[in-house]
Amino acid sequence: MKKLSTERHGMNEPRVKDELDVELTKGILTVVNAKIDENLFGEAYSLECPDGGGNSCGCDLDKLKAGLAAYKVTWPRDWPNRKDEWPSDPQLFDLLELLYEHAGLPHAYHYHQFFQHDHL
């Protein structure tokens, strides 16, 4: 990504924090959840088309959640919890590392008119 104006002109904050703050944690979780919605993890955790035939039409959230749970990695949609707490830095980094290993750009190859979704 291109550097933002503040970075190009030396006006950004020094990067010397020992912990992520709440705003950065919220931002990271927002991006992760957006990528889940964009089916970035649909290859590893595929949702099969209701017509069958082995065609993937997205990311199966139940499979993804179970896959994260198997590695004892936090589910990104559980935050903030009821006590308005956010995941710890190690929990967040584990989530990012595991999702990085399972990311793939979806490519639509067929539009299914009846169910109104793309096969990926």
matplotlib code that plots the C-alpha trace (Angstrom):
import matplotlib.pyplot as plt

x = [0.0, 1.2, 2.3, -0.3, 0.3, 1.2, 3.8, 5.3, 5.7, 7.0, 3.9, 2.9, 3.2, 6.3, 5.9, 7.1, 4.0, 4.4, 0.7, -2.0, -4.6, -8.4, -8.8, -6.1, -7.6, -11.1, -9.6, -7.8, -11.0, -13.0, -10.7, -10.6, -14.4, -14.7, -12.3, -14.4, -17.4, -15.5, -15.0, -11.2, -11.2, -13.7, -11.1, -10.0, -13.5, -15.8, -19.6, -21.1, -23.8, -27.3, -27.6, -24.6, -22.1, -19.1, -19.4, -18.2, -20.2, -18.5, -17.0, -18.7, -18.7, -19.3, -16.3, -14.1, -15.2, -14.5, -11.2, -10.1, -11.4, -9.3, -6.2, -7.7, -7.7, -10.3, -13.4, -13.2, -16.9, -17.0, -15.5, -16.1, -17.4, -20.2, -17.8, -16.6, -13.2, -11.1, -8.7, -5.2, -2.4, -1.2, -4.8, -5.1, -1.7, -2.6, -5.8, -3.9, -1.2, -3.7, -6.0, -2.9, -2.1, -5.6, -6.3, -7.0, -8.4, -11.9, -12.5, -16.1, -16.4, -20.2, -23.3, -26.0, -29.2, -31.6, -29.7, -28.3, -24.7, -21.4, -19.6, -16.0]
y = [0.0, 3.5, 5.5, 8.0, 11.7, 11.9, 9.1, 10.7, 14.0, 12.6, 13.5, 10.0, 8.8, 6.9, 3.2, 2.4, 1.0, -2.3, -3.3, -2.7, -0.2, -0.7, 1.3, -0.7, -4.0, -2.9, -2.0, -5.3, -7.3, -5.1, -6.0, -9.7, -9.8, -8.0, -10.6, -13.4, -11.8, -11.5, -15.3, -15.0, -18.2, -20.0, -22.3, -23.8, -23.7, -23.9, -23.6, -26.1, -24.9, -26.2, -27.9, -30.1, -31.1, -30.0, -26.4, -23.9, -20.7, -19.0, -19.5, -21.8, -19.8, -23.0, -24.8, -21.7, -21.3, -25.0, -24.8, -21.8, -23.6, -26.7, -24.5, -22.7, -19.5, -16.8, -16.3, -12.8, -12.2, -12.8, -9.4, -7.2, -9.6, -8.8, -7.1, -4.9, -6.6, -7.1, -10.0, -9.9, -9.2, -12.8, -14.0, -11.5, -12.4, -16.1, -15.3, -13.3, -16.0, -18.9, -16.9, -15.9, -19.6, -20.3, -17.2, -17.4, -15.0, -16.2, -16.3, -16.6, -19.0, -19.4, -17.5, -19.8, -18.0, -20.0, -19.4, -16.1, -16.7, -17.2, -20.5, -19.9]
z = [0.0, -0.8, 2.2, 3.5, 3.4, 7.1, 6.6, 3.5, 5.3, 8.7, 10.6, 11.8, 15.3, 16.3, 16.2, 19.7, 21.4, 23.3, 22.9, 20.4, 21.5, 21.2, 18.1, 16.2, 17.5, 16.3, 12.9, 12.5, 13.5, 11.1, 8.2, 9.1, 9.2, 5.9, 4.3, 5.7, 4.1, 0.8, 0.8, 1.1, 3.1, 0.9, -0.6, 2.7, 4.3, 1.4, 1.5, -1.0, -3.3, -2.2, -5.6, -4.8, -7.4, -5.2, -6.3, -3.8, -3.4, -0.5, 2.9, 5.4, 8.6, 10.7, 9.1, 9.6, 13.2, 13.9, 12.2, 14.3, 17.5, 16.6, 16.9, 20.0, 18.0, 18.8, 16.6, 15.3, 15.5, 19.3, 20.0, 21.9, 24.5, 26.9, 29.2, 26.4, 26.4, 23.3, 22.4, 23.7, 21.3, 21.2, 20.5, 17.6, 16.2, 16.3, 14.4, 11.7, 11.2, 10.9, 8.5, 6.4, 5.9, 4.6, 2.5, -1.2, -3.7, -4.9, -8.6, -9.8, -12.8, -13.0, -11.8, -10.5, -11.5, -9.2, -6.0, -7.2, -6.2, -7.9, -7.9, -6.8]

ax = plt.figure().add_subplot(projection="3d")
ax.plot(x, y, z, "-o")
ax.set_aspect("equal")
plt.show()
